[in-house]
Amino acid sequence: MISKHILVIQTAFIGDAILAASVLETLHHSLPDARIDFLVRKGNDPLFQEHPFIDELLIWDKKNGKYANLWKLFRKIRGKRYDCVINLQRYAATGFLTAFSGATLKIGFEKNPLAFLFTHRFPHPFDGSHEIERNYQLLQPVTNGPLKNPVLYPTPQDFEAIKPYTGEKYICIAPASVWYTKQFPLGKWLDLIDELPSDIPIYILGAPGDASLADSLQNSQKNRRLLNLCGKLTLLQSAALMKGAVMNYVNDSAPMHLCSAVNAPVCAIYCSTVPAFGYGPLSSRSFIGQIRKPLPCRPCGLHGHKACPEGHFSCALEIDVRELAGYLHDSPNYRNESLGDS
């Protein structure tokens, strides 16, 4: 069966939504005549408003009238008479939307509580495979086209907005994370900055709530060219800026996935989590920064903790910042003499 109208569901947080763009790419290139709708949580929608392969963007406001809005979405989905609904989440609310969508094909992961009502169910193993590979399984009833990496599409206006920052080579860092044990500590960021070339400006990226952390970095490095851009750029503008950087230093968090989606050079720093969970960087120039000796307590969880359960936080404090800085010298953008050659 060739599905003509497909709904893809991913209403989790930013990183998951970005990785779901792999499904959009794969479907479009395999089934160019299909109409593809995408359901995301409110707040992630600006990433996809101008996406060229999305026919309609559906938005679930989870913060204001969560279940009333879910019911409105359900009625809208039922009315659209989709040929196929592909649910990338493993939770009951989106399972409900999938199971009772009225679609001919209802596809999702077997861990979803309502998976027994789907037409097709697939495992979601943590076996070293990447999340985009796990999601790719769900496309088997629809297409066997080649797996594509996620792609985001900053607009010309986004690139125009970052022009003031791109007249010379630059580095971006995104120092914050929701989880304490996934965030490289402030002192280690300062040590890393000390190892980076002093003649290259460093732009600090993040949400408005990350501005105080960025200020701490900036105030501790008054002799360096650090610019706090937290809350001053949209997500797509941040992605556009990262795309042109000679290197991006990020935690295991959403900015890493932004880099993947614009194929930006990146060093992803892993503290309590590990790349084997399947959420690692996908850029063609990507590096993993982590402690090189095994720790019996690492990883201590899939998402991280508010504090180190063991009290020592060795997984972060013992990462070699000189090794991280060395990855910059492996970047072709850094080695070239001018931005025009990169």
N, C-alpha and C positions, 0 to 999 in steps of 0.2 A: 504494500500500500504506500502511495506517495501522499504525504500529508501536505495539504495546501494551506492550512491555517494552524499555527503552532503557538502555544503559550509556554514560556519558560518561567519558572517561579524560583526566585531566590530573595527572600526578605530578611536575610541575616545582615551582619554588619558589613562595613565597607570592603574589607579584604575579600570576603566570600563573594560579594557582588562583582568585584573586579574579576575574580577568577571565573565567574560564571560567563563572562564575556567570551571565554573560549568556546562555550556552547553556541553562542550567537554566531561566531566566526565559522565554526565547523558546519552548522546548519546552513548558513547563507552560501558558503562555497560549494556545498554538496547539493543543496536544493535551492538554486538561485531564484526560482519562481515562487517559493513559499512565502507566505506572510508570517512574520515572526513578531509576536507581542512579548513583552518582558514585564514581569511583576516584581517590584522592589519595595523596600520600606522607605517611607518618607525620610528624606535627608540624603539618601543615595541617588535620588532621581537626577540631580544636576549633572552627574557623571554621564548620563545616557540621554539627555534631552535632545542632543544633536547627533545621536548615533545613526549612521547611515543604513544599518541593517534592521533597525527596529521600526515596525509599522506603527505600533501604539505602545506607549509606556504606561503601565498601570501602577498605581502608587497606593500602598497601605500605610495609613497614619496609625502607628501603634501607640502613640503617646496620648492622643486625644480621641476618646471614644473608640478604643481599640476594637471591641467586638461588634459595635454598631457599624464601624467601617468595614470589618470583615464580612458582615452580612451584605453590605452594599456591593462589595467586590464579588461575593458569591453570586448575587443576582446578575451582575454584569457579565461574569464569566459564563454563567448558564445561558444568557441571551446571545452570546457570541457563537455558540455551537462550534467549538474548536474541534478540529480533527484529532488533535493530539495535545496533551498537557504533560510537560516534563517538569517534575518537581525535584529540585536539587537539595531540598531540606529534609530533615528527619524528625519533624515535629508535627503535632496533631493538627494545628490550625491550618497549615498548608496541605496536610494530608486530607483534611475535610474539603478544601477547595478542589483538590485533585479528584478525590473519590467520587464526588457528586457534581463534577463539572459537566457531565453529559458528553464528554469527549469519547471518541471511539477508542483511542489509545490513552491510557492513564498510566504514566511511567514514574517510578520513584525508587527510593532505597528501601530495602526490606526492613530496616530499623524504624521506619515511620510507623507509628501506632496504627494507622489506618491502611497500611500497605496491603493487607489481605483483600482490600477492595480495589486495588490497582489491577490493571491487565498485565503489567510487567513489573517485576521487582528484582533488584540487584543488590549485591552486598556492598558495604562501604568499609573495606578493611584498612587498618593501619599496618600495612605490610611493606612500607617503603615506597609505594607508588604515590605519584603526585595527585593532588586533589583534582586537577584537570583531567587526569587519566581515570580517576574514579567517576567523575561526572560523565566522561566520554562513554562509559558503559551504558548509560541511560539512552544513548542515541542509537544503540544497536537495532531496536525495532523500527527505526525510521531511516537510517542511512549507515552505510559502511565507509563513508568518505573519510579522508585523512584528518587526524586530530590537528587542530589549529591552536596556537597560543592566544591568550586573551589580548585584545587590542582596545585601547581607548582613543578617542578622536578629539583632541583639543582643537578648537576653532581658530580661524585666523585672528579673531579678536583676542583669544587667549594668548597667542604668541605676541600680539601687539602689546598686550598688557605687561609682558615680562621684558620687553625690549630694553628698558632702562638698566637691567641687570646683566645683559648678555653681550656687552661690548668687549669683554675680555674673558679669558679662561676663568672658571670658577668651580668651587666645590659646594655641594649641598649636604647638610646634615639634618636629620629628623630625629632629635634626641629623646622624644617622649614615647610612652606607651601607657595604655590603661592599666597594665599589670606591672607592679613593682619588679617582680623577678624576671620580666622580659625586657626591662629597661636598663641599658648600659648606665652605670652610675655617673653622677655629675663629675666626680673626680677623674674617672676614666675618660670621659669625653674631653676634659681639659688636658689630660696627658696625651690623648690622640691629637688634639689640635696643636699641641707643642711640637709634635712630630711631622706635621704637614708643612709644606713650603709657605714661608711667611709672606711671599709676594702675591699669593692667590687669594682673592676674597672668598669668604665662606658665608653662605646664606643658610640661616637657621629656619627650617620649615616646620609647621605644625598648626594645630587648631588654636583659636583664641585662648583657650584654657592652658596652653603650653607656653604662653608668653613669659610667665614668671621664670620658668626654667631657662628659657632662652636668654632672658635678662641676666640671670645668674652666670651663664656662660659668657655673655658679652662683658659684663662688669668685671669678670675675673681675667679677661684677656684684652685689656684696654689698649695694648700695643698692637693688636691684631685687627685685621679688617673683617670683623664679624658684623653681619647685619641681621637683625631680628625681623623676620617676615611672618611670624606666627599670626594667623588670623587675617593677614593682609592679602592673601591670594586664595582664589577658589581651588578646589581639588584639581580641576583640569588645568588651571594656570600653574599650579605646583608641578603637575606632571610635565607640562611643557618646559618648565624651568629645569626639571631634573633631566629631561631628555638631552639638553644641551650641556650638562655639567661634565667635567672631566672625571668626576667620581661622586657618587652619592653614598653616604654612610647612614645606615638606618638600623633600627631594631627589627626583630621578627614581628612586624606589624604592618598596617595598611600602606605606609609609604613604600615598603618593599614591593608590594603588588602594583602600586602606581608605576614604579620603575619597570617592572615586567611588562606592563601594558603599553609602554612607549619605547621598550627596548633600550632603556637607559643603563649606563654602566653603574653597578651597584656592589657594595660590600654590605652584606646582611649580617648583623651581629646577633648571635644566639647566646643567651645566658642560660636560663633554666630549661628552655625548650630545645628541640633538636630538629634538624632538617628532615630526619627520617619520618616525622609526622606527615610529611607530604605537602607542605605549604611553602617550600623554598623558592628562591628567585628563579625566574625563567629568562632573564636577559641573556643575550649572547655573550656579554662581558659581565659575569657575575662571580662573586667570591663570598666565601663563608668565613666569618670571623667567630671563633669559639675557643674554649679552653682545649688544649691538645692532649691532656691526660684524662683518663676516665675517672669519673666520680661515681661512687655507688648510689648517690642520691639524685643523679641527673639522668633523665629528665624527672622532675618532681610533679609534673602535671601537664595536661594538654594546653591549658590556657595561661598558666602562671598563677602566682599568689600575691597577696598584699605584703608579704614579708617572706624572707628565706625560712623555710621550715626548720632548717638545721642551724640557723643563726650565723653562718659564716659567709654565705653568698660567694663562695669560691668560684662558682661557674662564671661569674662576671668579673670579679676582682683579679683573677689570675689570667685573663685574656691579655695577650701580648700586643700592645698598641703599636709597636714598631712593625709587627707583621701586618696589621691593618693598614698602616700608612704605606707600606711597601706595595700594596695592591694599586695604589695610585700610579706608580711608575710603570705598571703593566698596562695602563690604559692608553690605547692609541691616541685618544683625544689629548692626553697630557703630553705625549711624546712629540706631537706635531708642533711646528713652530708657530702656527697661527690658527685661529678659529676657522679661517677659510679653508684650511687643509684637513679639518677634522670631519 
